[in-house]
């Protein structure tokens, strides 16, 4: 692999990561606007202890994906 190919590959990887982070930011903002304080209160109650926090995080991640 030449230096030019390596640089292009790195730029592509960086571009994909930036687009992914931007998409996640849009998703988070949309969920916050949609749910408001109600969702924050529900998640606060569901994540009071570490075990329920892990289970809640896994369930929410699975639902979003």
Secondary structure, 3 states (H helix, E strand, C coil): CCHHHHHHHHHHHHHHHHHHHHHHHHHHHHHHHHHHHHHHHHHHHHCCCHHHHHHHHHHHHHHHC
